């Protein structure tokens, strides 16, 4: 279904035939698509004003790899919140973790169907536009302060750099107040309904989130055979 407004997407893919196919499909879905075929041009395009609504980014690129582009975008205040979907021919979990470590919100492994890619794009843009818990401005959860208006998290007063997916995973677990959430529940809340992903997808995102939490990583507990729960005491407070 075409999107209601023309969101701008930057597609970075060095295989020109593949780039043309993806661009045509996304434009058919109602998106405005701009294409770059190498890393240096891609970085300049994404950092132009205004920044795009989403980036579809291949990892293997001439000039500059996609992981380096993602890292630079996350270090730039103008683009830190731009959602990134990483395209990769590698399906090993260690390779996927690398992409998420550098700031990707989601990943699609080649070969992929256009329907899957467009579903991931649609879901990520919906998540960006829709606040996860609009009834509360922020939640205090143990050493974490979660700001739902700014999509930001502080650990003991120091800001954490989380992707949108990581933020929504953490927010969902905190909102559950100690209840166990299955992987399917987390998929629905953090990635989106009707988007086909594997259990491993959620597990990889949780792994990255725990790494970023550092000394507070144990607040996310694994319940074997079921899912995950937030183990710290939570308190709620309106924005003052």
Buried (B, 14 or more C-beta within 10 A) or exposed (E): EEBEEEBEBBBBBBBEEBBEEBBEBBBEBBBBBBBBBEBEBBBEBBBEEEBBBBBBBBBBBEBBBBBBBBBBBBEBEEBBBBBBBBBBEBEEEEBBBBBBBBBBBBBBBBEEEBEBBBBBBBBBBEBBEEBBBEEBBBBBBBBBBBBBEEBBBBBEEEEBEBBBBBBBBBBBBBBBEEEBBBBEBBBBBBBBEEBEBEEEBBBBBBBBBBEBBEEBEEBBBEEEEEBBBBEBEBEBEEEE
